[in-house]
Amino acid sequence: MSGKVPARSGRSGRTRRILGGPRPEAVPALVSRACTLVGLLDIAAGAFPHFRHSRMHALAEVLPGALGPFAAALSLSAGVLLLLLAHGLRRRKRRAWRAAVVLLPAGAVAQFVYRHSLLGVLISVALLVPLVRHRDQFAALPDPRSRWRALANFVLMGAGSLALGLVIVGAHARRMVGDPSLADRIQHVLYGLCGVQGPVDYMGRTSSTVAFLLGALGLLTAVTTIYLAFRPDHPAARLTEDDESRLRALLERHGGRDSLGHFALRRDKAVVFSPSGKAAVTYRVVSGVMLASGDPIGDVEAWPGAIERFMDVARAHSWTPAVMGCSETGGEVWTRETGLDALELGDEAVVDVADFSLAGRAMRNVRQMVKRIERAGYETRVRRVRDLSEAELDRVRRAAEDWRGTDTERGFSMALGRIGDAADGDCLIATAHKQDDEPGPYGDLKAVLHFVPWGTDGASLDLMRRDRSADPGMNELLIVASLTAADRLGVARVSLNFAMFRAALARGEKIGAGPVLRAWRGLLVFLSRWFQIESLYRFNAKFRPRWEPRFIVYRSSGDLPRIGLAAMQAEGFVHLPLPRLLSPRARAAASGAPDTGAERRVSAA
């Protein structure tokens, strides 16, 4: 008997769950899927003439948007709008909820007036009920944005409308007069988007139907672009002077814990502080991902408070939380306090100055390269930023900008984004010089390394830039010079480049590595053609460092592709090309990147 009671209890519990509807936290995803399905059916009902006469048309006719005598055009318009709305509903956006609450009753009323369809009203109400009942699940605030979204919308919606317009024109090919060419069809679509009759003719009322459909697409493109252009801005947060002062105070007391701590002072990041003010987390929002980097700043005991604030902000905006490059201690705190997961991302190369030496067989290649370059007439200088004159700093800045290997400024988690700021006097600059018969635009300057402070006795590599016409080995020369001068400058440890997936590369080349590990290493070597994965590992290994693992913290495995894309955008590897007629400052503002800065620590070779 005791064995049957739980069964009845289980059945009654399942019955209550079914009658009570879906879990509140699952409503946004379910409503989003429903809107996506409705949108696709509405688009199909409007775009394809035979679809409207199929059995599925009975369903399409009662969906919001297929209204009265303008059923085809309105069905197409509603379908596109619902598809655009679905993503916002999934992300629990308040404005998307408001739009859905207005759209569904309007569709129901219109169907009843034009078609006297009670079934259409029921379908609309079926979607509306969970929206209204679980309205507290849709409270996410807007994302940071600027009016550049209007330009992006115009380009993307215009391209999508052109493609869908060609589908519409082709779907009505049986009613065409003659056999118009592809160029004529494209011209017809472009004219139709602007509300003008194109060169393609149709028999009967088909011409009016196609004209309504194309006009609806053009109107949607225009209306959404105008809306985005004139809605209020929600600019991305920036580090204020007060925020920077508070962060510098925390770094003075606790900056020696994390080599990435000083990079929290990038001025294109935002910050949240713990309630006590003794810890902070800096972040940037990219494509709906709230991306933090490194460990929290400040007292470890206050980290949970800052992390909780970070998660509160992520929930308020429905952003996906993620952390790039935190240490093992940081990963443990993040996972313990938030329930997130952690995955090893790679290793940071750290050289202890006291243990570094060019002697020995292991350092033979580096030693020979440095000696060869020195014999070629190069000399090095390693100084604090405050010890350089303004004229020399200006020359270094201009050279670093000119020698950058890409058009896009790279850096986020391991780059400061500036050189020679008055507040960064403790940073180190290592320069290589050579007297030439014909000096270049920057005199005898041939290469630059920039280090940021790591507490009071450390330095962390920020950028490496060199004149492409200089002899190979400039970076090795300057790293050795920096390590040699470190003791004189009070530096006991130096953090070099970050080597992504270093452990897999190292283990995969050893004897006895299994087929899976070898295949994984082979893929990384292949990707190294574009992302310098293997070359960074090889370069770092020359200096015999100790390896410190770094981790990515994420909510679920399904978020990893999105987080990876956001991280690549933040680092500058993925970007939308902006018009060249814009100034560098305007392009930087539009892309969300700083207009001055440093390349991420990936250009070692």
C-alpha positions in Angstrom: 0.0 0.0 0.0 2.8 2.4 0.8 4.1 1.8 -2.7 0.9 3.0 -4.3 0.5 6.3 -2.5 3.5 8.0 -4.1 2.2 6.9 -7.6 -1.2 8.6 -6.9 0.6 11.6 -5.5 2.8 11.8 -8.6 -0.1 11.6 -11.0 -2.0 14.3 -9.1 1.1 16.4 -9.1 1.5 16.1 -12.9 -2.3 16.8 -13.3 -1.9 20.0 -11.3 1.1 21.1 -13.3 -0.8 20.5 -16.6 -3.9 22.4 -15.4 -1.8 25.2 -13.9 0.0 25.8 -17.2 3.7 26.2 -17.8 6.2 27.3 -15.2 6.5 31.1 -15.1 10.2 31.0 -16.0 9.4 29.0 -19.1 6.7 31.3 -20.4 9.1 33.7 -22.3 10.7 30.9 -24.3 7.3 29.3 -25.1 5.7 32.6 -26.2 8.7 33.3 -28.3 8.4 30.0 -30.1 4.7 30.6 -30.6 5.3 34.0 -32.1 7.9 32.6 -34.4 5.6 29.9 -35.6 2.7 32.4 -36.1 5.1 34.7 -37.9 6.3 32.1 -40.3 2.8 30.9 -41.1 1.7 34.5 -41.7 4.6 35.2 -44.0 3.8 31.9 -45.9 0.1 32.8 -46.1 0.9 36.2 -47.6 3.8 35.4 -49.9 2.7 32.1 -51.5 -0.6 32.2 -53.4 -1.1 28.4 -53.3 -0.5 28.2 -49.6 -3.6 30.3 -49.0 -5.7 27.7 -50.8 -4.2 24.8 -49.0 -5.6 23.1 -45.9 -3.1 25.0 -43.8 -4.7 28.2 -44.9 -7.5 27.5 -42.5 -5.0 28.1 -39.7 -3.2 31.0 -41.4 -6.5 32.8 -41.9 -7.2 33.0 -38.1 -3.7 34.1 -37.1 -3.2 37.8 -36.0 -2.3 39.8 -39.1 -4.4 38.1 -41.8 -7.1 40.8 -41.7 -9.9 41.4 -44.2 -9.5 42.5 -47.8 -5.8 43.3 -47.2 -5.2 39.7 -45.9 -2.1 39.0 -48.0 -0.2 42.3 -47.2 -1.3 42.4 -43.5 -0.4 38.7 -43.0 3.1 39.3 -44.4 3.5 42.4 -42.3 2.3 40.8 -39.1 4.6 37.8 -39.8 7.7 39.9 -40.1 6.8 41.9 -37.0 6.2 38.8 -35.0 9.5 37.3 -36.0 11.2 40.5 -34.9 9.3 40.5 -31.7 10.1 36.9 -30.8 13.7 37.5 -29.9 12.7 40.3 -27.5 10.1 38.1 -25.8 12.7 35.3 -25.3 15.0 37.9 -23.7 12.0 39.0 -21.4 12.2 42.6 -22.8 9.4 44.8 -21.4 9.0 46.7 -24.6 8.6 43.5 -26.6 5.9 42.4 -24.1 4.0 45.7 -24.5 4.1 45.4 -28.3 2.8 41.8 -28.1 0.0 42.8 -25.7 -1.1 45.5 -28.2 -0.7 43.3 -31.3 -2.6 40.3 -30.3 -5.9 42.0 -29.2 -5.7 44.2 -32.3 -5.5 41.1 -34.5 -8.3 39.5 -32.6 -10.7 42.5 -33.0 -9.8 42.9 -36.7 -10.5 39.2 -37.4 -13.8 39.4 -35.7 -14.8 42.6 -37.6 -13.6 41.5 -41.0 -14.0 37.7 -40.9 -16.3 37.1 -37.9 -13.9 34.4 -36.8 -14.2 33.3 -33.2 -11.4 30.8 -33.7 -9.0 33.7 -34.5 -10.0 35.5 -31.3 -9.4 32.3 -29.4 -5.9 31.8 -30.8 -5.0 35.4 -30.0 -6.4 35.1 -26.4 -4.5 31.8 -26.0 -1.3 33.6 -26.6 -2.4 36.7 -24.7 -3.4 34.9 -21.5 0.1 33.7 -20.5 1.6 37.1 -21.5 -0.7 39.0 -19.1 -0.7 36.3 -16.4 3.1 36.2 -16.3 3.8 39.8 -17.1 6.3 39.9 -14.2 8.5 37.6 -16.3 8.9 40.4 -18.8 10.7 43.1 -16.9 14.1 43.4 -18.7 15.3 46.9 -19.3 16.6 48.1 -22.7 20.1 47.3 -24.0 22.7 50.0 -24.6 22.2 51.4 -28.0 22.7 54.3 -30.2 21.0 55.6 -33.4 23.5 53.6 -35.4 21.1 50.8 -34.9 18.8 52.6 -37.4 21.4 52.4 -40.1 22.0 48.7 -39.4 18.3 48.0 -39.4 17.9 49.8 -42.8 20.7 47.7 -44.3 19.5 44.4 -42.9 15.8 45.0 -43.3 16.4 46.3 -46.8 18.4 43.2 -47.8 15.8 40.9 -46.3 12.9 42.8 -48.0 14.7 42.5 -51.3 15.2 38.8 -50.9 11.6 38.2 -49.7 10.3 40.4 -52.5 12.1 38.2 -55.1 10.4 35.2 -53.5 7.0 36.9 -53.8 7.6 37.8 -57.4 8.7 34.3 -58.2 5.8 32.7 -56.3 3.3 34.5 -58.7 5.2 33.6 -61.8 2.3 31.6 -63.3 0.3 34.9 -63.6 3.2 36.8 -65.2 2.9 38.4 -68.6 5.9 37.1 -70.6 9.2 35.9 -69.0 10.9 38.9 -67.4 14.6 38.7 -66.7 16.2 38.6 -63.2 17.2 42.2 -63.7 13.6 43.2 -64.4 12.4 41.2 -61.3 15.0 43.0 -59.1 13.9 46.3 -60.5 10.3 45.5 -60.0 11.0 44.6 -56.3 13.0 47.8 -55.7 10.2 49.9 -57.3 7.5 48.0 -55.4 9.3 48.6 -52.0 9.0 52.3 -52.8 5.3 52.0 -53.7 5.9 52.4 -57.5 4.8 49.9 -60.2 7.7 48.1 -61.7 8.3 46.6 -65.2 6.8 43.1 -64.4 3.1 42.8 -65.4 0.6 40.2 -64.1 -2.8 39.0 -65.2 -5.9 39.9 -63.3 -5.8 41.1 -59.7 -2.4 39.5 -59.1 -0.6 42.8 -59.9 -2.4 44.5 -57.1 -1.7 41.7 -54.6 2.1 41.8 -55.4 2.1 45.6 -55.2 0.4 45.4 -51.7 3.0 42.8 -50.6 6.0 44.8 -51.8 4.6 48.0 -50.5 4.1 46.4 -47.1 7.7 45.3 -47.0 8.9 48.8 -47.9 6.7 50.4 -45.3 8.0 48.0 -42.6 11.6 48.9 -43.5 10.9 52.6 -43.4 8.8 52.5 -40.2 11.2 50.4 -38.2 14.2 52.5 -39.4 12.4 55.8 -38.4 11.5 54.3 -35.1 15.1 53.3 -34.3 16.4 56.7 -35.5 14.1 58.8 -33.3 13.7 56.7 -30.2 15.6 57.9 -27.1 19.3 56.8 -26.8 20.4 54.3 -24.2 24.2 54.8 -24.5 26.6 52.1 -23.3 27.9 52.8 -19.8 31.4 54.2 -19.4 33.9 54.4 -16.6 33.4 57.7 -14.9 36.2 59.7 -13.2 34.7 58.7 -9.8 34.5 55.1 -10.8 38.1 55.1 -12.0 39.3 56.8 -8.8 37.6 54.1 -6.7 39.0 51.3 -8.8 42.5 52.7 -8.5 42.1 52.9 -4.7 41.1 49.2 -4.7 44.0 48.3 -7.0 46.5 50.1 -4.7 45.4 47.7 -1.9 44.6 44.5 -3.7 46.1 44.9 -7.2 48.8 42.3 -6.7 46.3 39.4 -6.7 45.4 39.4 -10.4 47.7 40.3 -13.3 44.6 41.5 -15.3 43.5 43.9 -12.6 44.8 47.1 -14.2 42.9 46.3 -17.4 39.7 47.0 -15.4 40.6 50.7 -15.9 39.7 50.6 -19.6 37.3 53.5 -20.0 34.9 51.7 -22.3 33.9 49.4 -19.5 31.2 49.9 -16.9 31.5 48.8 -13.2 29.4 47.6 -10.4 30.6 47.8 -6.8 29.8 45.6 -3.8 27.5 47.2 -1.2 30.6 47.8 1.0 32.5 49.4 -1.8 35.5 47.0 -1.1 35.1 45.1 -4.4 34.0 45.7 -8.0 33.4 43.9 -11.3 33.9 45.7 -14.6 32.2 44.6 -17.7 31.0 45.5 -21.2 27.7 44.5 -22.9 28.2 43.1 -26.4 25.2 41.6 -28.3 23.2 40.9 -25.2 26.1 39.3 -23.3 27.3 41.0 -20.1 31.0 40.2 -20.4 33.3 40.6 -17.4 37.0 40.0 -17.6 39.6 38.7 -15.0 38.8 38.5 -11.3 36.8 41.0 -9.4 38.8 43.9 -8.1 39.3 44.4 -4.4 39.1 42.3 -1.2 38.3 38.7 -1.8 35.8 38.6 1.1 33.8 41.4 -0.6 33.8 39.6 -4.0 30.4 37.9 -3.4 28.7 41.3 -2.9 30.1 42.6 -6.2 29.2 39.4 -8.1 25.7 39.6 -6.7 25.3 43.1 -8.0 26.7 42.0 -11.4 24.1 39.2 -11.6 21.3 41.6 -10.5 22.1 43.9 -13.4 22.3 41.0 -15.8 18.8 39.8 -14.7 17.4 43.4 -14.8 18.4 43.7 -18.5 18.1 40.0 -19.4 21.7 39.9 -20.4 23.7 36.7 -20.6 26.3 36.8 -17.8 29.8 35.6 -18.7 33.4 36.0 -17.4 36.5 35.8 -19.6 39.9 34.9 -18.3 39.3 34.7 -14.5 41.9 32.8 -12.3 41.2 29.5 -10.6 40.3 31.4 -7.4 38.0 33.7 -9.3 36.3 30.8 -11.0 35.7 29.1 -7.7 34.1 32.2 -6.2 32.0 32.9 -9.3 30.7 29.3 -9.6 30.0 29.1 -5.9 28.1 32.3 -5.6 26.1 32.2 -8.8 25.7 28.5 -9.8 27.4 29.2 -13.1 29.9 26.7 -14.7 33.5 27.2 -15.5 35.7 25.9 -18.3 39.4 26.1 -18.7 40.2 28.6 -21.5 44.0 28.6 -21.6 47.1 29.6 -19.7 48.8 32.8 -18.9 52.6 32.8 -19.1 54.2 34.3 -16.0 58.0 34.8 -15.7 59.6 35.1 -12.2 62.4 37.6 -12.7 64.6 36.0 -10.1 64.5 32.7 -12.0 65.0 34.1 -15.5 68.3 33.7 -17.2 69.6 33.4 -20.8 72.1 30.7 -19.8 71.5 27.1 -20.6 70.6 25.0 -23.6 66.9 25.7 -23.2 67.4 29.4 -23.9 69.9 28.9 -26.7 67.6 30.1 -29.5 66.5 33.2 -27.6 70.1 34.0 -26.6 71.4 33.7 -30.1 68.6 35.8 -31.6 69.1 38.6 -29.0 72.9 38.6 -29.6 72.4 38.7 -33.4 70.1 41.7 -33.1 72.3 43.6 -30.7 75.3 43.1 -33.1 73.1 44.6 -35.9 73.1 47.9 -34.0 69.9 47.8 -32.0 69.7 49.2 -28.4 66.9 49.0 -25.9 65.5 51.3 -23.2 63.1 50.3 -20.4 61.5 53.1 -18.4 58.4 54.1 -16.5 55.9 56.2 -18.5 56.4 59.1 -16.2 60.1 59.2 -17.1 59.4 59.9 -20.8 59.0 63.4 -22.2 55.6 64.3 -23.8 57.3 64.5 -27.2 58.7 61.0 -26.9 55.3 59.7 -25.6 53.6 61.2 -28.6 56.1 59.6 -30.9 55.5 56.2 -29.3 51.7 56.6 -29.5 51.8 57.5 -33.2 54.2 54.6 -34.0 52.1 52.1 -32.1 49.0 53.3 -34.0 50.8 53.1 -37.4 52.3 49.7 -36.7 49.1 48.1 -35.6 48.6 45.0 -37.9 44.9 45.4 -38.4 42.4 48.2 -39.2 40.4 47.2 -36.1 41.6 48.2 -32.7 41.8 44.9 -30.7 41.6 44.4 -27.0 39.2 44.1 -24.1 40.2 41.6 -21.4 43.9 42.0 -21.7 44.5 45.4 -23.1 44.3 48.9 -21.5 43.3 50.8 -24.6 45.7 53.7 -24.2 49.4 54.7 -23.9 51.0 57.4 -21.9 48.0 58.7 -19.9 48.9 61.0 -17.1 47.2 58.7 -14.6 49.3 55.7 -15.8 52.7 56.9 -14.9 53.6 53.5 -13.3 53.3 51.7 -16.6 56.5 50.5 -18.3 57.5 51.2 -21.9 60.3 49.2 -23.5 61.6 50.6 -26.8 64.1 49.4 -29.4 66.2 51.9 -31.3 68.6 51.8 -34.3 70.4 54.6 -36.0 69.7 54.4 -39.7 71.2 56.3 -42.6 67.7 57.3 -43.5 65.6 57.7 -40.3 61.9 56.7 -40.6 58.9 58.8 -39.7 59.5 58.0 -36.0 63.3 58.5 -35.9 65.3 55.6 -34.6 62.3 54.0 -32.9 61.8 50.4 -34.2 59.6 48.6 -31.7 57.5 49.2 -28.5 56.3 47.1 -25.6 53.9 48.4 -23.1 53.3 46.9 -19.6 50.7 47.9 -17.0 51.3 47.5 -13.2 50.5 44.3 -11.5 50.4 45.3 -7.9 53.5 47.0 -6.5 56.1 44.4 -7.8 54.7 43.1 -11.1 54.1 44.0 -14.7 51.6 42.7 -17.2 52.2 42.9 -20.9 49.7 45.1 -22.7 50.8 45.4 -26.3 53.7 44.6 -28.7 54.2 46.7 -31.8 57.1 46.9 -34.2 58.2 48.4 -37.4 57.5 45.8 -40.1 60.7 46.8 -41.8 62.8 46.1 -38.7 64.8 42.9 -38.3 62.9 39.9 -37.0 63.2 39.2 -33.3 62.2 42.7 -32.0 59.7 41.3 -29.5 62.2 38.7 -28.1 64.8 41.5 -27.8 62.4 43.8 -25.8 61.0 41.0 -23.6 64.6 40.0 -22.6 65.5 43.7 -22.1 62.4 44.2 -19.9 63.1 41.1 -17.8 66.7 42.1 -17.4 65.8 45.6 -16.3 62.9 44.4 -14.1 64.9 44.1 -10.9 66.2 47.7 -11.3 62.6 48.9 -11.6 61.3 46.9 -8.6 59.5 44.3 -10.7 59.7 40.7 -9.5 57.2 39.0 -11.9 56.1 39.7 -15.4 52.9 38.4 -17.1 53.4 37.8 -20.8 50.8 36.7 -23.4 47.8 34.5 -22.8 48.0 31.2 -24.7 44.5 29.9 -25.5 44.1 26.1 -25.2 47.8 25.8 -24.2 47.3 22.5 -22.3 45.6 20.8 -25.3 48.4 21.9 -27.6 51.1 20.7 -25.2 49.5 17.3 -24.4 48.4 16.7 -28.0 52.0 16.7 -29.3 53.3 14.2 -26.7 53.9 10.5 -27.3 50.9 8.5 -26.2 48.3 11.2 -26.9 45.0 9.6 -27.9 43.2 10.2 -31.2 40.7 12.6 -29.7 43.4 14.8 -28.2 45.4 14.7 -31.5 42.3 15.6 -33.5 41.6 18.5 -31.1 45.2 19.7 -31.4 45.0 19.4 -35.2 41.9 21.6 -35.2 43.7 24.2 -33.1 46.7 24.2 -35.4 44.4 24.7 -38.3 42.6 27.7 -36.6 46.0 29.1 -35.8 46.2 30.3 -39.4 43.8 33.1 -38.4 43.9 33.4 -34.6 47.6 32.8 -33.7 46.7 30.1 -31.2 49.8 27.9 -31.7 52.2 30.7 -32.5 51.4 32.4 -29.1 52.0 29.2 -27.2 55.4 28.7 -29.0 56.4 32.3 -28.5 55.6 32.2 -24.8 57.3 28.9 -24.2 60.6 30.4 -25.3 60.9 32.2 -22.0 60.4 29.1 -19.8 57.4 30.6 -17.9 55.2 29.1 -15.3 51.6 28.6 -16.6 48.6 30.0 -14.7 45.3 28.6 -15.9 42.5 31.0 -16.9 38.8 30.1 -17.1 35.6 31.2 -18.8 32.5 31.3 -16.6 29.1 30.8 -18.3 25.5 29.9 -17.5 24.9 27.0 -19.8 26.6 25.2 -22.6 24.0 26.6 -25.0 25.3 30.1 -24.2 28.9 29.3 -25.2 28.5 30.1 -29.0 26.9 33.4 -28.2 29.5 34.2 -25.5 32.3 33.3 -27.9 30.9 35.6 -30.6 30.5 38.4 -28.1 34.0 37.9 -26.8 35.4 38.0 -30.4 33.5 41.2 -31.0 34.8 42.8 -27.8 38.3 41.8 -28.7 38.0 43.2 -32.2 38.1 40.0 -34.2 34.5 40.3 -35.4 33.1 43.7 -36.4 30.7 45.3 -38.9 32.6 47.5 -41.3 31.6 51.1 -40.9 31.6 53.7 -43.7 35.1 55.0 -44.4 33.7 58.5 -44.6 33.3 58.5 -40.9 36.2 59.8 -38.8 38.1 57.3 -36.6 36.5 58.7 -33.5 33.0 58.4 -35.0 33.7 54.8 -36.2 35.0 54.0 -32.7 31.8 55.5 -31.1 29.6 53.6 -33.5 31.3 50.3 -32.9 31.4 50.7 -29.1 35.2 50.5 -29.1 37.6 53.1 -27.7 39.1 55.5 -30.1 42.5 55.2 -28.5 43.8 51.9 -27.3 46.0 48.9 -27.5 46.0 45.7 -29.5 45.1 42.6 -27.6 48.1 40.6 -26.6 48.1 38.3 -29.6 50.6 39.7 -32.1 53.7 38.0 -30.8 55.4 36.7 -33.9 
